[in-house]
Amino acid sequence: MCDGLKLTTKRVCERGLQSRLFILSHCATMIHAASVFYIFLLVGLTEASESGIFGGKISKPHSRPYMASLQYRGAHTCGGILIREDFVLTAAHCKLDQLRVILGAHDLSKEEKSQQRIKVAEYHMHQNYNGNVTYDIMLLKLANKAKLNKNVQLLELPKKEKKIPANLECLVAGWGSTGQNESISTVLKEATEMTQFKIECDTIWKENFTSQQMICTKFNKKKGGICKGDSGGPLICKNKLQGITAFTAADQCDNPKYPHVFTKVSFFLSWINKIMRK
């Protein structure tokens, strides 16, 4: 499985969990000499402390109250965004059975009093998602409504679809890895990335980049950015949710040569509202 591909989830394969992972179905996707790499992480119970954006800074505790940690068997796998008391928005490739959503968290290594742990009742993947990089969006219906307070808040969706200009400074946040083969952190971290011109993204990602439903960003290695485990987390520009962390090049999350790519939220507004109205 995954012949010729150096996956960051190699240790997952070695644990025999292949059948539980959608991400491993993307092994054959190649772009030039680099492969698409979903910013995804599955860790064992003994590795639940693996977290943190590469570079960047530690977020002020509970300053991002819309952040959700998606956990499988007690371990962080992906990020998410609370957009209604009973719905979390994330990436479709983050789907695993029996996910649990952790809200109100800062340090995942602790059972903070602020944390709310809620089971996922329903998985709503976009009907056109087929394991490729397009339509990579999913809504999680929570088994119980979140209790909104100073540590747990909603992040508002865009009002309508609109073009995202280049060179716009945006916030990214998550509990993903601190870099390729780098040290880890248990706490929520954040960084800033800049939106990029369509032509720059097309040059690198070619047919894998669809500007209508994706946003790509450039970043300064010293300032940091997203890495594995940050999938499903937000791209926030001018205090508005614009993107969902999706993919970059395999083993290259901290390489500025490869733009980071996000699912464009505003393109999917009608789909999101339709699912939440049901």
For each residue, the residues with C-beta under 8 A, 3 or more apart:
1: 13 18 24 27
2: 5 7 13 24 27
3: 27
4:
5: 2 27 28 35 250
6: 10 250 251
7: 2 10 13 24 27 37 250
8: 37 41 180 228 250 251
9: 12 13 21 23 24 40 41 42 228
10: 6 7 13 14
11: 14 15
12: 9 15 17 18 21 24 42
13: 1 2 7 9 10 16 17 18 24
14: 10 11
15: 11 12 44
16: 13
17: 12 13 20 21 42
18: 1 12 13 21 24
19:
20: 17 96 97
21: 9 12 17 18 24 25 42 96
22: 25 26 92 93 95 96 131
23: 9 26 38 40 42 93
24: 1 2 7 9 12 13 18 21 27
25: 21 22 131
26: 22 23 29 36 38 93 131 132
27: 1 2 3 5 7 24
28: 5
29: 26 35 36 132 133 208
30: 34 35 36
31: 34 35 36 204 205 206 208 249
32: 206
33:
34: 30 31 249 250 252 258
35: 5 29 30 31 249 250
36: 26 29 30 31 133 208 247 248 249 250
37: 7 8 228 247 248 249 250 251 252 253
38: 23 26 91 93 231 246 247
39: 176 226 227 228 229 230 231 245 246 247 248 253 260
40: 9 23 77 78 91 93 94 228 229 231
41: 8 9 50 76 77 78 176 177 228 229 231
42: 9 12 17 21 23 72 75 77 96
43: 47 48 50 75 76 77
44: 15 47 75
45: 48 73 74 75
46:
47: 43 44 50 75
48: 43 45 74 75 76 108 109
49: 108 109 184 186
50: 41 43 47 75 76 177 184 229
51: 76 108 174 175 176 177 184 185 186 187 188 189 229
52: 174 175 176 177 178 184 185 186 187 189
53: 56 172 173 174 176 178 189 190 191 224 225 226 227 230
54: 177 178 179 180 182 191 224 225 226 227 253 254
55: 178 179 191 221 222 223 224 225 254
56: 53 172 189 190 191 192 223 224 225
57: 189 190 191 224
58: 185 187 188 189
59: 63 64 106 173 187 188 189 190
60: 63
61: 106 107 187 188
62: 65 104 106 114 150 151
63: 59 60
64: 59 67 173 188 190
65: 62 104 150 151 152 153
66: 81 82 83 153 154 155 234
67: 64 79 80 81 82 103 105 173 174 188 233 234
68: 79 80 81 82 88 90 101 102 103
69: 76 79 80 101 102 105 108 175
70: 76 77 78 79 80 88 90 94 99 100 101 102 140 232
71: 74 75 76 77 99 100 101 102
72: 42 75 77 96 98 99 100
73: 45 98
74: 45 48 71
75: 42 43 44 45 47 48 50 71 72
76: 41 43 48 50 51 69 70 71 108 175 229
77: 40 41 42 43 70 71 72 94 96 99 229
78: 40 41 70 90 91 94 229 230 231 232 233
79: 67 68 69 70 90 173 174 175 176 229 230 231 232 233 234 245
80: 67 68 69 70 88 89 90 94 101 140 232 233
81: 66 67 68 88 89 90 155 232 233 234 241 244
82: 66 67 68 85 87 88 103 146 152 153 154 155
83: 66 87 88 89 154 155 156 157 241 272
84: 87 154 276
85: 82 142 145 146 148 154
86: 141 142 144 145 146
87: 82 83 84 139 140 141 142 275 276
88: 68 70 80 81 82 83 101 139 140 142
89: 80 81 83 137 138 139 140 232 244 265 272
90: 68 70 78 79 80 81 94 137 138 139 140 231 232 244
91: 38 40 78 94 136 137 138 231 232 244 245 246 263
92: 22 95 125 126 129 135 136 137 138
93: 22 23 26 38 40 131 136 231 246
94: 40 70 77 78 80 90 91 99 138 231 232
95: 22 92 99 123 125 138
96: 20 21 22 42 72 77 99
97: 20
98: 72 73 119 120
99: 70 71 72 77 94 95 96 120 123 140
100: 70 71 72 117 118 119 120
101: 68 69 70 71 80 88 117 118 119 120 140 142
102: 68 69 70 71 105 108 115 116 117
103: 67 68 82 115 116 117 118 146 152
104: 62 65 112 114 115 116 149 151 152
105: 67 69 102 108 112 114 115 188
106: 59 61 62 112 114 187 188
107: 61 110 112 186 187 188
108: 48 49 51 69 76 102 105 175 186 187
109: 48 49 186
110: 107 186
111: 115
112: 104 105 106 107 115
113:
114: 62 104 105 106 151 152
115: 102 103 104 105 111 112
116: 102 103 104 146 147 152
117: 100 101 102 103
118: 100 101 103 142 143 144 146
119: 98 100 101 142 143 144
120: 98 99 100 101 123 140 141 142 143
121: 141 142 143
122: 140 141
123: 95 99 120 138 140 141
124: 138 139 140 141 275
125: 92 95 129 137 138
126: 92 129 135 136 137 138 268 271
127:
128: 134 135
129: 92 125 126 132 134 135 136 137 138
130: 135
131: 22 25 26 93
132: 26 29 129 135
133: 29 36 136 208 246 247 261
134: 128 129 210 213
135: 92 126 128 129 130 132 213
136: 91 92 93 126 129 133 244 246 247 263
137: 89 90 91 92 125 126 129 244 263 265 268 271 272
138: 89 90 91 92 94 95 123 124 125 126 129 232
139: 87 88 89 90 124 272 275 276
140: 70 80 87 88 89 90 99 101 120 122 123 124
141: 86 87 120 121 122 123 124
142: 85 86 87 88 101 118 119 120 121 145 146
143: 118 119 120 121
144: 86 118 119
145: 85 86 142
146: 82 85 86 103 116 118 142 152
147: 116 152
148: 85 152 153 154
149: 104 152 153
150: 62 65 153
151: 62 65 104 114
152: 65 82 103 104 114 116 146 147 148 149
153: 65 66 82 148 149 150
154: 66 82 83 84 85 148
155: 66 81 82 83 234 236 241
156: 83 240 241
157: 83 241 265 269 272
158: 161 162 240 241 242 265 266 269
159:
160: 266 269
161: 158 266 267 269
162: 158 266
163:
164: 168 195 215 237 242 264
165: 168 195
166: 194 195 196 197
167: 194 195
168: 164 165 194 195 237 238
169: 192 193 194 237
170: 192 193 194 195 217 235 236 237 242 243
171: 190 191 192 234 235 236 237
172: 53 56 190 191 192 193 225 226 230 233 234 235 236 245 260
173: 53 59 64 67 79 188 189 190 191 233 234 236
174: 51 52 53 67 79 188 189 226 229 230 233 245
175: 51 52 69 76 79 108 186 187 188 189 229 230
176: 39 41 51 52 53 79 226 227 228 229 230 231 233
177: 41 50 51 52 54 180 182 184 227 228 229 253
178: 52 53 54 55 182 183 184 185 189 227
179: 54 55 182 227 253 254
180: 8 54 177 227 251 252 253 254
181:
182: 54 177 178 179 254
183: 178
184: 49 50 51 52 177 178
185: 51 52 58 178 189
186: 49 51 52 107 108 109 110 175
187: 51 52 58 59 61 106 107 108 175
188: 51 58 59 61 64 67 105 106 107 173 174 175
189: 51 52 53 56 57 58 59 173 174 175 178 185 224
190: 53 56 57 59 64 171 172 173
191: 53 54 55 56 57 171 172 173 219 223 224 225 226
192: 56 169 170 171 172 219 223
193: 169 170 172 217 218 219 225 226 235 260
194: 166 167 168 169 170 217 218 219
195: 164 165 166 167 168 170 215 216 217 237
196: 166 200 201 216 217 218 259
197: 166 200 201
198: 201 202 211
199: 202 203
200: 196 197 203 204 216 218 259
201: 196 197 198 204 205 209 211 214 216 259 261
202: 198 199 205 206 209 211
203: 199 200 206
204: 31 200 201 209 257 258 259
205: 31 201 202 208 209 216 259 261
206: 31 32 202 203 209
207:
208: 29 31 36 133 205
209: 201 202 204 205 206 214 216 261
210: 134 213 214
211: 198 201 202 214
212: 264 267
213: 134 135 210 263 264 267 268
214: 201 209 210 211 246 261 262 263 264
215: 164 195 235 242 243 261 262 263 264
216: 195 196 200 201 205 209 259 260 261 262
217: 170 193 194 195 196 225 235 259 260 261 262
218: 193 194 196 200 256 259
219: 191 192 193 194 223 224 225 256 260
220: 223 224 256
221: 55 224 254 255 256
222: 55
223: 55 56 191 192 219 220
224: 53 54 55 56 57 189 191 219 220 221
225: 53 54 55 56 172 191 193 217 219 253 254 260
226: 39 53 54 172 174 176 191 193 230 233 245 248 253 260
227: 39 53 54 176 177 178 179 180 230 253 254
228: 8 9 37 39 40 41 176 177 231 253
229: 39 40 41 50 51 76 77 78 79 174 175 176 177
230: 39 53 78 79 172 174 175 176 226 227 233 245
231: 38 39 40 41 78 79 90 91 93 94 176 228 245 246
232: 70 78 79 80 81 89 90 91 94 138 244 245
233: 67 78 79 80 81 172 173 174 176 226 230 244 245
234: 66 67 79 81 155 171 172 173 241 243 244 245
235: 170 171 172 193 215 217 241 242 243 244 245 262
236: 155 170 171 172 173 239 240 241 242
237: 164 168 169 170 171 195 240 242
238: 168
239: 236
240: 156 158 236 237
241: 81 83 155 156 157 158 234 235 236 265
242: 158 164 170 215 235 236 237 262 264 265 266
243: 170 215 234 235 246 262 263 264 265
244: 81 89 90 91 136 137 232 233 234 235 262 263 265
245: 39 79 91 172 174 226 230 231 232 233 234 235 260 262
246: 38 39 91 93 133 136 214 231 243 261 262 263
247: 36 37 38 39 133 136 260 261
248: 36 37 39 226 252 253 258 259 260 261
249: 31 34 35 36 37 252 253 255 258
250: 5 6 7 8 34 35 36 37
251: 6 8 37 180
252: 34 37 180 248 249 255 257 258
253: 37 39 54 177 179 180 225 226 227 228 248 249 260
254: 54 55 179 180 182 221 225 227
255: 221 249 252 258
256: 218 219 220 221
257: 204 252
258: 34 204 248 249 252 255
259: 196 200 201 204 205 216 217 218 248
260: 39 172 193 216 217 219 225 226 245 247 248 253
261: 133 201 205 209 214 215 216 217 246 247 248
262: 214 215 216 217 235 242 243 244 245 246
263: 91 136 137 213 214 215 243 244 246 268
264: 164 212 213 214 215 242 243 267 268
265: 89 137 157 158 241 242 243 244 268 269 272
266: 158 160 161 162 242 269
267: 161 212 213 264
268: 126 137 213 263 264 265 271 272
269: 157 158 160 161 265 266 272 273
270: 273 274
271: 126 137 268 274 275
272: 83 89 137 139 157 265 268 269 275 276
273: 269 270 276 277
274: 270 271 277 278
275: 87 124 139 271 272 278
276: 84 87 139 272 273
277: 273 274
278: 274 275
